[in-house]
Amino acid sequence: VKLTSDLQTFCNGIRQPGRDFLDNLSNRNSLAYVCEWEKRPKSNHCPSIPLVCAWSCRNLVAFTTDLKNEEDEKGTHHMVHIIDTEHPWDVYSIYSGHAEVISCLEWDQSGSRLLSADGDGQIKCWAMADHLVNSWETSLGSAVDGDPIVALSWLHNGVKLALHVEMSGSTNFGEKFSRVKFSPSLTLFGGKPMEGWLAVTVSGLVTVSLLKPNGQLLTASESLCRLRGRVALADIAFTGGGNIVVAATDGSSSSPVQFYKVCVSVVNEKCRIDTELLPSLFMRCTTDPVRRDKYPAVTHLKFLTRENSEQVLLCASSQTGSIVECWSLRKEGLPVNNIFQHRSPVVGEKQPMILKWRILSATNDLDRVSAVALPKLPISISNPDLKVASDTKFCPGLGLALAFHDGSIQILHRLSLHTMGVFYGSSSGSSQRPGEEPAIKRQRAGGHTVHFKALQFSWTSLALAGVDNHGKLHMIRVSPSMGQMLDMNTLLRHLLFLLEYCMVTGYDWWDVLLHVQPGMVHNLVEKLHEEYMRQNQALQQVLSTRIVAVKASLCKLSAATAARACDFHAKLLLIAISATLKSLLRPHVLNTPDKSPGDRLAEICAKNTDTDIDKVMINLKTEEFVLDGPPLQSLQQLIQWVGDFVLYLMANLPNQGSIVRPGFGFLRDGSSLGMLREMMVMIRIWGLLKPGCLPIYTATSDNQDSMSLLFRLLTKLWLCSRDEGHPQEPDEPLIDECCLLPSQLLVPSMDWLPVNDGIICKLQGKQPLRLQFGKPYSLPGLNSTAQVEIFSRSPGAQRMDNLRCLHMGVCPTEESKACTRCGCVTMLRSPNKTNAMKQWEQRWIKNCLCGGLWRRILSTLS
């Protein structure tokens, strides 16, 4: 593997299965993981068919392969493979049913549905079955029979966010990430965006499919222009006014690149498409006398972003080389003939303006380009923004990636096209340093080269996914500073900025974690909390659980903070249980004041500092807490978790001095302790109505009131930490009482914590990993360190349903699902019949507590 310092990577090229992957690596700090498709064609020839790759905002990667059926020489399966980047070996392979090669893959804006289109004009829409990332099904589709699809896109939903690099020092999220006024491609009644997709075919046809609210599909097709012609390449962009712009070329660099405005509407329950011709352009290389016939074919045509139809990237190629040009659409004054110059001007008359394409920049002659990837990060590209990005060395979103046939990748500035970073692929067999020999020599030295056929940026532009000409998947890490040397504070500020962006948008932040080293974790968590506390109350409430999930995933990256990750998971569960239990309370009379029973409970518990639970209970209107028996009984396992957690916290209070153990974070968290106190009071009242719902404790004395004892200790600890600005240390009598707890009550174990089996923790050491689909990769992770032995599970330990707080046995037979982010495990099918518990389970149908996606796991591994 050869690298320059400009571009760090975490992927390796191809190695034979029998060879040791760690041999002869010149730079061990460069790699992270590679996935190899085991059932690839046995021949090593370069397939001429294009492979496709797409990366969603939820960090799901979809890519295609074409596998020959060994039994039928003519049979080829056109397959779509979907992985989540945290468990890349757990691939879900779909026999797509496409009769021809798949030419396009497109994720929707939510990252939960996927479009695939082929060379026969068939378009299929794939959606998660049961909200599982490794279970997909198709129920919708459209077709333009026999007309290959060359471009495909979902209609725009009208949501556009701008990321302002120059405001990265601001304390207000609203100034850093502003909502841009942008109209959806098509709206329903009330301005709600209508869902659907748009495709361009090789014969110059544009076809639109609209998803009606009742599930039906409205489809219409229209010619791009009156004189239809061959469209070899096309791309689709959107304007702020709700129009669609299509760029198309017939593949010849001597022909014009045409642009069309497409307007979609629904008239009398039928889809209508109107098209209009826009200004076109000729590539600069064809007008240059030196290069006129040098690059005969246009091989890549892309708008720089989907929301910017005024900038386009073009690549023209020959058999041996390529050239890339960046063009911009500008308004220019129309020159007026001299005859009309001297006439007296009319008041208020302005010079007539026209739209015209102007070339922004062009590269020199390059090696032959095999794939292009454009950044998805919506940074502003005004001059002040670009200057700030240059001054602060903040590079995400500024560079586009070009993959070459010699196996290398270059990152070019998206406007000036100057080189920002280079990755030299591993196809070169030479041991020379990169840059000391021409690319042609490197190519010959390695014999047959491996190169990328498809390339895609992640949503923060900090990683690249690529599929090579052997159908293998690679992951490449892209440095936020493109290899420039940064001081630690600047690097932390860049990563913090992107983490905040992911929090605000709801996008997955997995690719940001790739750049977080264990030593950065503590500072990042502290700075993230500081920035969060500066936001207004409404925004804090919206982001309250998301920031806890971000902190939890950060803390897992370091052994020193791993215990805090458990605290954050416990806090997520605590917040959810508190909200659920309080939602059961109903006011006794209809004409109630503004405050709900839950708010009044919180207010009274905050004011009443009595350590006696019964005295606190007297101040409440107990009629508001009257519930029927069945709901209370069905929620007993959640109530039991609250009781066990309070007991665990208090019993471990004396042990927190030496090693940071799970629960340490709660000792100074006044709001969480107050929440536990409120629930203890609520449970105490419910226990009077239905004793069977109370938490069960194993006590050494028959006449001991366990809840009163725990409430008294909890209140004393809460009084020490309720003033978060000036927390006090627990006094000696409290610690002495907590020391006696294990002799009075049986303290529960830690088996309610999820165990993460993902790959992100394995990448922090930057050891090269080589993975195979279908084979989970096991590497000693954080669980082997002495500090966090408490998280490890013995083979004979009970497995837990982390959401329902139920024991599933040592070898569960029930099918389960696990969170792709935190590892939380829960049963796939509900064992409950009561409405109260079903409501709890419905909260987690689509996402885990932490917001991660679900994946099905085998019963033997659950």
Disulfide bonds with the S-S distance in Angstrom:
none
